[in-house]
Amino acid sequence: MRRIAALTALSLLAVTACGGDDDDALEPIADTTVPADTTEAPTTTEAVAETTEAPTTTEAPATTAAPATTAAPATTAAPASTAAPDTTAAGDPPTDGPVVDVSLIEWEIVAPTEIPAGMVTFNATNDGSFPHELVIVRGDSYETLPLLGNGAVDEDAIAPDDFIGRIERSQPGETMSAVFELTPGNYVLLCNIAVGPNSHAANGQVLSVTVTG
């Protein structure tokens, strides 16, 4: 059977080859071989991992400035020391009363021994070589006043009404002035500076005066 089939096929081929209309010619069979579709390797996906930007550093909040130091309240100035009301500059008597010039030297007081009563201005000039002062006490004499062991007058033992006042100590060449009210009577002018066993008054720096009415 196979042989018969083969012969039949050959016979048909021979007939076709030997003639027949051109129209009957078979068109060549289109090449149906599908070209190999070379699939291009898929494009490598670029790394798209976006670099995450580091978050912006948050600025540190502005440091709050320390509150301004409250200035200490202004210290109230101590009131000026009130000068003794009876003290004035030398040579400038505050009243129309008597003016007495007193010289303080070692160891003596030089001044008038009679002074008019009233508001008396004393100008005490240190004409010596050491500091001196002028103290005015009511009394008959230096010897009748209460004295300390070194010969200085014990001012604490004098009655308040009998202690008239003091012109503070001055240095050599200085003049200190003060005004005292004197009523008629006997007074003693003296320098009551004392150091240890030494006393200016005990050395003779005293003067008894009389205030006349």
PyMOL commands that set and color helices and strands:
alter all, ss='L'
color gray80, all
select helices_A, chain A and resi 2-18+22-24+142-144+155-157
alter helices_A, ss='H'
color red, helices_A
select strands_A, chain A and resi 87-88+99-105+108-110+114-116+118-126+132-138+163-170+175-182+185-190+194-195+198-199+206-212
alter strands_A, ss='S'
color yellow, strands_A
deselect
rebuild
show_as cartoon
